[in-house]
Amino acid sequence: MRFDHVAQRVPDIAAAVEWYLGTIPGAEVRYQDDTWALVEAGGAKLAFVTAGQHPDHLAWRVGNAELDRLATEHAAEISVHRDATRSFYVQGPGMAVEIIAYPGE
């Protein structure tokens, strides 16, 4: 398991991306549409999401077999995302935690 990203709900995806690109040296857009964006800077990935898409969360990356095992252990339903990643959320102390797996892992 390794850390993957932090996600923050923002009212305006484009404005959040513009702020980070203009403020954090070396920030790069990895993905952006109207409902979410992924910005990477200094080795950290920041996801900006709309309130209706995802909760604020910390994401931990595992392989697909481990994702399946952990979802069963937590009685959680796995969702498949538009980028073919699979994940589920559990409520952590104070913030949601996403357990995520990438295709082919």
N, C-alpha and C positions, 0 to 999 in steps of 0.2 A: 504494500500500500504506500502511496506517496501523495503529497498534497497536489491538488490540481488547480483550483481557482477560488476566488472570492466573488460572490455575486451580490450586487446591490440594486435594489429597485430605484429607478429614477423616473421623473415625470417626462423627460424628453431624452430619448436615446441619442439623437444627433448632437444635442447640446452637451451631453456628458462626454461623448467621444471627442468633440471639438475642444472641450476644456482640458481633457487629459493630454491630447496631442499638443496643445499650446502651452501646457504647464510642465509636464514631465518629460525631461530630455530622453530621447530615444524611444518614446512610446510609439507602438505600431498597431494598426488595426488588423486583427486576424480574421474578423467577420463582422458584418454590420447589416442589419435590415431595420424595419420600423419597430420591431418588438424586442430585439436584443442585439447586443454587440459584444465582441470579445476584443479587449485591448491587452497587449503584452508590453511590459516595461520592466527592465531590470531583472528579468527572470520570473516575474510575477504575472499571472493572468488575472484580469479583472473583467467580469461579465456584468454588463448593464442590462437590466431587464425591466419590463413594465410590470406594474403591480398585478395584473391579471395573469401573467405568464409563470412566474416563479416567486417563491419567498426569498428574502435575503438569506444567504447561506454560505457555508464553507463547503468545498467539495474535495473529496478524497478519491483518488483513482486506484482501481483494482482491476484485475483480469476478469474476463466474463464468467469463468467458473466460480471465482470468489464472489462476484456480484450475485450470482444465483444462490449460492450458499447463504450469504448474508441476508438476502431478501427473504428467504425461507425462515431464517433465524428470527428476523424482526417482523415476520408476517406482513411484509410490504409488497406492494404491487410495483413491478418494474415497468417503466415507461420507455418507449423508443422515441428518440428525438429526430428532428429533421436532418441532422448531420450523422445519423445512424449510431450515435452513442446511446447507451442504455443506462438508466439510473433509477434510484428511488431516494426518497427523503425520509429522514427520521428527525424528530424534534430533539435537539440537543439542549443543554442547559443555557438558555438565553437566545439561542440561534439555531435555525434548522441546519442539518448536515445532509449533504447529498453524497451518496456513494455512486460513482460513475465508472463505466467501462467503455472503452473505445473498440470499434470493430477490429476483429482479428487478434485481439489480445486475450 
